[in-house]
């Protein structure tokens, strides 16, 4: 899954030196020392990604939940003085829109989005600078740009300084509801944009490394290392630009080598590309149909290997933790709904601490109504008019008064 995502980003034009994998397996040095087997669900082939694909890997100090991981990315951006950054998932398949005219890679279109989203540079002669350290950190009222929801997200770090950290007590499901609602509560926007195709998948279009690489790259590129592939990409872009504009002569800059676009496999919307896009689309349909989280439980090996959590126990613990996080979300906002309509920032925890003078209230009046969904619908109301109600716990199904 991770290999497919990385190949997709590279094939979509993303510079390899700008791709950073976050090793959040919690396995300390086991992966970079080659201590884990490929059937271990926490296995990452460091040599493949660093040496062959030319991307970077950064390790978290321990296993982080999703909310903690988002805070880790914000901390990293602040430490590195990045005013913006992109983040994505590992269960995605990425391809450029090769039917669009004129053709532009996925990466080029994301830069267009970034360009449009950022304020003018302090130097009036510069509208956008490719160096992040030179960009302004006051970029308007947007906090996040969604590419196919958060399959890819562009983050405005300055906005999140006001919005605050992700709530680590809501570690998985509904933590995005909490964070994205607070975007709006603070007066920022969350915008939907597009740059190409990002498919939400639970499997790979091919399972061997060779077949997967052949699905994403023309045959002429398969033997190239990262440096040679970058040079060929520069040639490809020049040829594509020259073909789109008859007044350009860039095509003739490479007279000492064959033209890449003379090979049908290198052209936009090639048969190879159409097969890849169709394969990813079918995988997405299968995942959305019945295999939403099946990939997370696919590998069951690695028992007894260094720093490895029992795979079956991990799944059980993950779902239990996610359920309790939903319970906390319900306590925090008074609802499990993701859309917090009619709610403000001041309403957080209001159902738990409705009035500071709660201890001065007279005894509660109890009113029992009809049963609904197997639980008595009980309302308790004090003199202050504060209502409590029965809430079903997301993790276990039990009911409590909250």
C-alpha positions in Angstrom: 0.0 0.0 0.0 2.7 2.5 1.0 4.8 1.5 -2.0 1.9 2.2 -4.4 1.3 5.6 -2.8 4.9 6.6 -3.1 5.2 5.5 -6.7 2.0 7.4 -7.5 3.4 10.7 -6.1 6.7 10.3 -7.9 4.9 9.5 -11.2 2.6 12.5 -10.7 5.7 14.8 -10.7 6.3 15.3 -7.0 10.0 15.9 -6.4 11.5 12.9 -4.6 13.5 15.1 -2.3 10.2 16.7 -1.1 8.6 13.4 -0.2 8.9 12.4 3.5 7.5 9.2 4.8 6.6 9.2 8.5 7.4 5.9 10.1 4.7 5.7 12.8 5.1 2.0 13.4 6.4 2.5 17.0 9.1 -0.2 16.3 12.1 1.9 17.4 15.1 0.9 15.2 13.7 -2.4 14.0 12.8 -1.3 10.5 16.0 0.7 9.7 18.1 -2.2 11.1 16.2 -4.8 9.0 14.8 -6.8 12.0 11.2 -7.2 10.7 9.8 -9.6 8.2 7.7 -8.5 5.2 4.6 -10.1 6.6 4.9 -8.0 9.7 2.2 -5.3 9.5 4.7 -2.8 10.9 7.4 -3.6 8.3 8.9 -0.8 6.1 11.6 -1.5 3.5 13.9 1.4 4.3 16.4 0.4 1.5 13.7 0.4 -1.1 12.3 3.8 -0.3 15.6 5.6 0.4 18.0 4.0 -2.1 15.7 3.1 -5.1 12.9 5.7 -4.8 15.1 8.5 -3.3 12.6 9.7 -0.7 13.2 10.5 3.0 11.9 8.8 6.1 11.4 10.3 9.5 10.5 8.3 12.6 8.1 9.2 15.4 9.5 8.4 18.9 6.7 6.0 19.6 3.4 4.9 18.1 1.1 7.9 17.8 -2.6 8.0 17.3 -4.1 10.0 14.4 -4.6 13.2 16.4 -1.1 13.0 17.9 0.3 12.4 14.4 -1.3 15.6 13.1 0.2 17.5 16.0 3.5 15.9 15.2 3.3 17.2 11.6 2.4 20.7 12.9 5.3 20.6 15.3 7.7 19.5 12.5 6.4 22.4 10.3 7.0 24.9 13.0 10.4 23.6 13.8 11.4 23.7 10.2 9.7 27.1 9.6 7.4 25.8 6.9 4.5 28.2 6.5 2.7 25.5 4.5 2.9 21.7 4.0 1.1 18.9 2.3 0.2 15.6 4.0 -1.5 12.5 2.7 -2.4 8.9 3.6 -0.8 5.6 2.6 -4.0 4.0 1.3 -4.3 6.2 -1.8 -3.5 5.9 -5.5 -2.5 9.0 -7.3 -2.5 9.9 -11.0 -2.4 13.1 -12.9 -5.3 14.1 -15.1 -3.7 13.1 -18.4 -6.9 13.9 -20.4 -6.8 17.6 -19.5 -5.6 20.0 -22.2 -3.0 21.5 -21.8 -1.5 18.6 -19.8 0.0 19.5 -16.4 1.2 17.1 -13.8 -0.6 16.6 -10.5 2.3 18.3 -8.7 2.2 21.3 -11.1 -1.5 21.8 -10.4 -0.9 21.6 -6.6 1.6 24.5 -7.0 -1.1 26.4 -8.9 -3.4 25.9 -5.9 -0.7 27.0 -3.5 0.1 30.0 -5.7 -3.6 31.1 -5.8 -3.9 30.6 -2.0 -0.9 32.7 -0.9 -0.8 36.4 -0.6 1.6 38.4 -2.7 5.3 38.3 -1.7 6.5 41.4 0.2 8.7 42.2 -2.9 6.2 43.6 -5.4 8.2 42.1 -8.3 7.7 38.5 -7.0 4.3 36.9 -7.0 5.4 33.5 -5.7 8.6 32.1 -4.4 9.5 28.4 -4.6 11.4 28.6 -1.4 9.1 28.1 1.6 11.3 30.3 3.9 10.6 33.3 1.6 6.9 33.0 1.6 4.7 35.3 3.7 3.1 33.7 6.7 0.0 35.8 6.5 -2.0 34.2 3.8 -5.7 35.1 4.3 -8.4 33.2 6.1 -7.9 29.6 4.9 -6.7 26.9 7.1 -6.8 23.8 4.9 -7.2 23.0 1.2 -8.8 19.5 0.6 -7.9 17.5 -2.5 -10.6 14.8 -2.6 -11.3 15.6 1.1 -8.2 14.8 3.1 -6.7 12.3 0.7 -4.3 15.2 0.2 -4.3 18.3 2.4 -2.5 21.6 2.2 -2.0 23.1 5.6 -1.6 26.8 6.5 0.4 26.7 9.6 -0.3 30.3 10.7 -4.0 29.5 10.9 -3.5 26.5 13.1 -1.5 28.5 15.6 -4.9 30.1 16.4 -7.1 27.0 15.9 -4.9 25.0 18.2 -3.8 21.3 18.5 -5.8 18.3 17.5 -7.6 16.8 20.4 -5.6 13.8 21.4 -8.4 12.5 23.7 -10.4 11.9 20.5 -7.6 9.9 18.9 -9.2 8.5 15.7 -12.8 8.7 14.4 -14.4 12.1 14.9 -11.1 13.8 15.7 -11.2 15.3 12.2 -14.8 16.5 12.9 -13.5 18.3 16.0 -10.5 19.8 14.3 -12.3 20.9 11.1 -15.2 22.4 13.1 -12.8 24.5 15.1 -11.5 25.9 11.8 -14.9 27.4 11.2 -15.3 28.5 14.8 -12.1 30.6 14.5 -13.3 32.2 11.3 -11.1 30.3 8.8 -12.2 28.3 5.8 -11.7 24.7 4.6 -11.8 24.6 0.9 -12.1 21.8 -1.7 -9.7 22.0 -4.6 -8.5 19.7 -7.3 -5.3 18.8 -9.1 -5.8 15.3 -10.5 -7.1 12.0 -9.4 -6.6 10.6 -5.9 -8.3 7.2 -5.3 -9.1 5.9 -1.8 -8.0 2.2 -2.1 -7.5 -0.9 0.1 -5.3 -2.9 -2.2 -2.7 -2.6 -4.9 -3.0 -2.7 -8.7 -0.1 -5.1 -8.7 1.7 -6.9 -5.9 5.3 -7.4 -7.0 7.6 -4.4 -7.0 8.5 -4.8 -10.7 4.8 -5.0 -11.8 3.8 -2.1 -9.6 6.6 0.1 -11.0 5.6 -0.9 -14.5 2.1 0.2 -13.9 3.1 3.7 -12.9 6.1 4.3 -15.2 6.9 3.9 -18.9 9.2 1.0 -19.7 12.0 3.4 -20.6 12.1 4.7 -17.0 12.1 1.5 -15.1 15.9 1.0 -15.1 16.7 4.5 -14.1 17.9 5.6 -10.7 16.5 8.7 -9.0 19.0 11.1 -10.6 18.6 9.8 -14.2 14.8 9.7 -13.8 14.8 13.4 -12.8 16.8 14.3 -15.9 14.4 12.3 -18.1 11.5 14.1 -16.5 13.0 17.4 -17.4 13.3 16.3 -21.0 9.7 15.0 -21.0 8.4 18.4 -19.7 10.4 20.3 -22.3 9.1 18.1 -25.1 5.5 18.3 -23.9 5.8 22.1 -23.7 7.2 22.3 -27.2 4.5 20.1 -28.6 1.8 22.3 -27.0 3.4 25.5 -28.5 4.6 25.4 -32.1 6.7 28.5 -31.5 8.9 26.7 -29.0 12.1 24.9 -29.9 12.7 23.1 -26.7 12.1 19.8 -28.4 15.3 20.3 -30.3 17.4 20.7 -27.2 17.7 16.9 -26.9 19.0 16.0 -30.3 21.5 13.6 -28.9 18.9 11.2 -27.6 15.5 9.8 -28.8 12.5 11.9 -28.2 10.5 10.5 -25.4 7.1 11.5 -26.8 7.9 9.4 -29.9 7.2 6.4 -27.7 3.4 6.0 -27.2 4.0 4.7 -23.7 5.4 8.1 -22.7 2.6 10.2 -24.0 -0.2 11.5 -21.9 -3.3 9.2 -21.6 -1.3 6.3 -22.9 -2.8 2.7 -22.8 -0.6 2.0 -19.8 -2.0 5.1 -18.0 -5.6 4.2 -18.9 -5.2 0.7 -17.4 -3.7 2.1 -14.3 -6.5 4.6 -13.8 -9.1 2.0 -14.4 -7.5 -0.4 -12.0 -7.3 2.2 -9.2 -10.9 3.2 -9.8 -12.0 -0.4 -9.4 -10.1 -0.7 -6.2 -11.8 2.4 -4.9 -15.2 1.0 -5.7 -14.4 -2.2 -3.9 -13.2 -0.3 -0.8 -16.2 2.0 -0.7 -18.5 -1.0 -1.2 -17.4 -3.4 1.5 -13.7 -3.3 2.2 -13.3 0.0 4.0 -10.7 -1.0 6.6 -9.8 -4.5 5.4 -6.3 -3.6 4.5 -5.4 -2.6 8.1 -5.9 -6.3 9.1 -4.4 -8.0 6.1 -1.0 -8.8 7.5 -0.8 -11.0 10.6 2.9 -12.0 10.8 5.8 -10.7 12.9 4.9 -12.3 16.3 7.8 -12.2 18.6 9.8 -9.8 16.4 11.4 -6.8 18.1 9.1 -4.0 19.2 6.1 -5.6 17.4 2.6 -5.4 18.9 0.5 -8.5 18.5 -1.4 -7.9 15.2 -4.7 -9.3 16.5 -4.4 -7.4 19.8 -3.5 -4.2 17.9 -6.8 -4.3 15.9 -8.8 -5.0 19.0 -7.1 -2.2 20.9 -7.4 0.2 18.0 -11.2 -0.2 17.7 -11.7 0.0 21.4 -9.6 3.2 21.6 -11.5 4.7 18.6 -14.8 3.9 20.3 -13.9 5.6 23.6 -12.7 8.6 21.6 -16.1 8.9 20.1 -17.5 8.8 23.6 -15.3 11.7 24.6 -16.3 13.6 21.4 -20.0 13.1 22.5 -19.2 14.5 26.0 -17.3 17.4 24.5 -19.9 18.6 22.0 -23.1 16.9 23.2 -23.5 15.0 20.0 -21.9 12.4 17.9 -22.7 14.2 14.7 -19.7 15.3 12.6 -21.4 18.6 11.5 -21.5 20.7 14.6 -24.3 22.9 13.3 -25.7 25.5 15.7 -22.7 25.0 18.0 -20.0 27.5 18.9 -16.5 27.1 20.5 -18.0 28.1 23.9 -20.2 25.0 23.8 -17.3 22.6 24.2 -17.9 20.5 27.4 -21.0 22.4 28.1 -23.1 19.3 28.6 -20.6 18.1 31.2 -20.1 21.4 33.0 -23.3 23.4 32.1 -23.0 25.8 35.1 -20.2 26.4 37.5 -22.8 26.7 40.3 -24.0 23.1 39.7 -23.4 22.2 43.3 -25.9 24.9 44.5 -28.7 23.4 42.4 -31.6 21.7 44.3 -32.2 18.0 43.9 -32.9 16.9 40.4 -36.4 16.3 39.1 -36.6 13.0 37.4 -39.1 12.3 34.5 -39.2 8.9 32.9 -40.6 8.7 29.4 -41.2 6.0 26.9 -38.5 3.5 26.0 -36.6 4.1 22.7 -34.1 1.7 21.1 -34.1 -0.5 24.2 -33.2 2.2 26.7 -35.4 4.3 29.0 -35.6 7.8 27.8 -34.9 9.7 31.0 -34.6 13.4 31.3 -33.2 15.0 34.4 -33.7 18.7 34.9 -32.6 21.0 37.7 -33.7 24.4 38.7 -31.2 26.0 36.3 -33.0 24.3 33.4 -30.0 22.0 32.5 -31.0 18.8 30.8 -29.2 15.5 30.8 -30.0 12.6 28.6 -29.2 8.9 28.0 -26.4 8.5 25.5 -25.3 5.2 24.0 -21.5 4.5 24.2 -20.0 4.1 20.8 -17.4 1.6 21.8 -19.6 -0.9 23.8 -23.2 0.0 23.1 -23.9 0.6 26.8 -26.0 3.6 28.0 -25.0 6.3 30.4 -26.5 9.6 31.6 -24.5 12.4 30.0 
